[in-house]
């Protein structure tokens, strides 16, 4: 697929090849990793990147992402971090007007051709062993404002969301060693017209970047609800868990199990819920046909996994009690795969 800079001024294009938004849960290969918050399924790409800055797209070196293009003359920059706070351009604060007002006469969705800084980021990396020969995605937690992504010379995707994650699949283009990840970040796009608020204007990769391996059956999203067990009774509560799955490679989910473990503040497991993935997928199919619930549509009457919790601890400002929920996906042999 070919990219075009026309996307920057097209309000109907705000994402290309981007994975649909989902819950921000982290994934681990087993419960021990989850308890330690140290996932072998995630490879961090933060740190020192090669970097070049230009004042506007007309000065931008457009072929920097090609594998044959060298970055010997690039500077170094820290990721995450704003370009302006590392010496490239100036921070700008305005409150009630757009940054370009009084400088250029612009109307939506057009942006300045003279003052639209472009940051060209390059990172070379090898895959961690746990991600080799696996399905791999990349997650940008925050890039301001618009970005184009390439891997090993191939266009991967485009996104304009500054403060929400943007994820893309890299599997067809990634290799075990000597990967070249290139990202072009444009400070202005048509989305900049939606950002007229009380904040500092920055640009760049300002939040973390990491690679993620997900198994061929993956919990991509979920909803958790707690409801009174009976009307007018706030002593016992129903815990509802509604997972949603991504399934690749023609798999059906047969034999796979989803398990929920609720732990109290001491780490003790107080309840375990379990269901067959195949049954949940069938329920999801029926629910979508009946125009009932799935995560993009809001509440439904019953959870896919549910149980009653007797007299749970309440959260208050004085007693901020937290439970922890682990969701585990088990293969037909009963082994946790995420």
N, C-alpha and C positions, 0 to 999 in steps of 0.2 A: 504494500500500500504506500502511495506517495503522500507526503505531507505538503501543506501549503501555508504560507503566512497569512493568507486570506482569512483563516480561522480566527485570527486575532481581532478582526473587526466584524465577525459574523456572530450575532447574538444567539443564533440557533445552534451554534457549535460550541459546546463547552467541555466536551469529553469525546475522545476517540480511542476505542479499544480499552477503555477503562472498566475495571471490574465494578459491578453494582455495589453500592454502599451496604454496609452490614455492621453488626455489633463489633465493638473494639476489643473483644476478648483475645487473650494470648493463648497460643497452643503449645503443648509439650508432648513429648513422646511417652511419658509415664507419670505416675503420681509423685515420685521422688523429685523429678524435675519441677513439677508444679509447686511442691512445697518449698523448694529452694529458689523458685522463680529464676531458673536458669535453663532455657530451652535449647536443645540441640537442633531443633527444627527451624531456628531463626539465626541468620548470620548478619551481624551488624556491619554496615558500610560507613559509619561515621568516621570522621578523622580528617586527614589532610588530602585534599583533592587538587588536581591541576585546574587552573582557572585563568580565563581571559575576559576582559570587560571592554565593551564598546558603548558609545553614547546612544547609538540608535541602530536599527536594523540595516541601514544602508552601509554601515561600516562593519557589519558582522561578518565573520569568516564562516560562511555557511557549510563548508565541507569538513569542519573540525571533527565530526563524528566518524568519518571514514577511517577504517583500520590503517590505511597507509599514511594518514595525516598525523604528523608527529606533534607532540606538545612540549618540545624542548624549550620553546620561547614563552611558555605559559608561566604564570605566577603560581603560588600555592595559596590555598584558602582553606579555612576550617569549616567543616560541615558537621552539625548544623551551625548556622550563623548568617546574619544578614550581610549583604554586600556592603552596604553603606557603613556599617560599624567596623569593617575591615579595610577601609580606605578607598572604596570604589563608589563614587557618587556621594551625595549628601543626604542625611536624614531630612525629612520634610514633615512639618506639622501644620495642618490647616484644619479648621473646624467646620465652618459654614459654607465654604466654597470648594470647588474642585481644584486640585493642584495646578491645573493648566489654565485656569481662568485668569485673564489679564495678560497672558502670554500668547495664547493662540485662540482663534475663534473656531471652536469645535462643537459638534453636535453628535448625540448618540447615533450610531454606535462607533463613530470614528475616533481614532486616537492620534496622538502626535507622531509625526514621522521624523521630527527633529529631536525630541526629548523622550525617548523610550529606551532606557538602558537595557542591554542584553548581557547576561552572564553566561559564559560557556564553561560548563563543568565537565571534567573527565576523571574517572576513577578506574584504575586497572585492578583486577582482583582474580583470585583463584577460588573455586568453590570449596567450602568445608566438606569433609568426607561424608557427613550425614546428609548432605544435599546432592551428592553426585548420583547421576542416573535417576533423578527423581523429578517430580513436577515442581517447578519453582516459580514463585511470584515475587515481585518487588513492591514494597510499600513505602510511599513518600508520605510522611505524617503531616507535612505542611510546606508548600512552596508558593511564594508570592511573586507574580500573580498568575502568569501562564507559563506552561512548560511543555517542551517537546523532548521525548526520550528515545534514544537509540541504543542498541546493544550489538556490538561487533559489526557495526556498519549498517544494521537493519533498523528501520523505523519501528518503534514499539507502540507509542501512543502519545496522546495529548490530553492536557487537563488544565482547567482554569480555577479550580477551587483553592483559595489561599490558605484556609484554616481548617480544612477537613482532609482526611487521608485520601490519597489517590493510589490505586493498585493496578498493576498490569502483569500479565503472564509472560514469562521469559522462556518457558520450556523449549520452544522450537529453535531458539537462537543461542541458548547458553551452552557453554562447554566447561570442562573441568578446570582448565588452566587458561591464563592469559586472556581474560575477558576485558573488553573495553566498553565501559558504560559512559555514555555521553548525554548530558542534559543541557538544553538551552532554556534559560529562564528570561522571560520578557516582563519588565516591570509594569507595563500597561497592556490592557486588552479591553475588549468591549465590557468585560466584567468589572473594570475599574469604575464604570459609571454607577455601579451598585454599591460602591464603597465610600460614599460621601458621609463620613461620620467622624466622631471625635477620637481620632487615633493618629499615631505616627505612620507615615508612608515609608515603607521599606521594600526591598526586593531580595529575592534569593531563596535558597534552600534553608529555611529557618527552623525546621524540626527534623527529627531523626529519619534515617533511611535504613531499611533492612530487607533482606531476602527471607522468604518463607517457603518451607516445603509443606505441602498438604498431601495427605494420602488420597487415593482415588475415591474414597468415600470420606467426606469431610464435613464437620459441623460448621457451616459457613455463617449461621445466624441463629439467634434464639431469643425468646422472650421469657421472662420470669415474672410471675404475679403472685401476690399474697392476698387472699380474700377471706372475709369472715366465714367460718364454717356454717353458720346459720344466721338468719336475719336478726339483727338486734343483739347478737351475742358476740362479744369481742374477746372472748376467752381463748377459743381455739380457732386456728386459721388453716385454710387450704393452701398448700404450695403447688403451683402449676408451673410446669416447664414445657415450653413449646419449641423444640429444635427444628431447624431447617437445614437441609443437606445439599451439598454439591456432589454430583456423582459423575465420574469420568470413566472412559474406557469401556463403555457398554455394560458396566456392572449394574446389578439390580438391587443390591442391599440385602439379598437373601442371606440369612445366617448371621448378619451383623446386629449388634446390640448397642443401644445407648443407655448409659447408666448415670444417674445423678446421685451424688453423695453430699448431704448437708452436714457441715461441721459447726459446732458451737465455738465460742471464743477461745476455748482451751484446746481446740483441735480434735475433740472427740466427735466421731460420727454418730449423729442422732437419728438419721433416717437415710435409707437407700431406696431410690426409685429406679425402675428398669423397664425397658420396652424394646420390641423388635423393630429395627429400622424399616424393614419391609412393610410392617403394619402401619407405621407412622407415615410412610410415603403414600400408602394407599389412602389413609385418612386425609392427608394433605390434598391428594388428587380429588377426593370426593368433596372436600370443603371448598376447593376452588371452583368446582363445577356448581356447587350450591350457593356460590357467592358468599360464603361464610368467611372464616378467618384464615389468613396466612400473614407472615410478618409485615408485609407492606400495607395491609388493609385495616389493622386495628383489632379490637378484642373479639374473641369468640366466647361461646358459653362455657365450654369445657376445655381443660388443658389436655394435651396428649399424654403427659405424665403428671400425675397428681397424687397427693396424699394429705392427710390431716396432721398438722403439727399441734400437739397438746400444749397449751399454756406457754407459748414462746416468750422469750425475753423481749421487752419493748425497747425501742430506741427513744431516748429523750435527750435533751441538751445536757442534762446532768449525768445521765448514764448512757453514753453512746455505745450501745452493744451491737456488735456486728457478727453475723453468721458468714460462713464461707461455703460457696457451692462449687463443687468439682463436677464437670461433665466429662465422661469418659466414653470413647467409642471403642468397642471390642470386636475383633474379627471372629469368624466362625470357630476358631480354636480357643476363644476366650482370652486372647492376648490384647492388651491395650495398644491401639495404634495411634491414638491421640487423646 
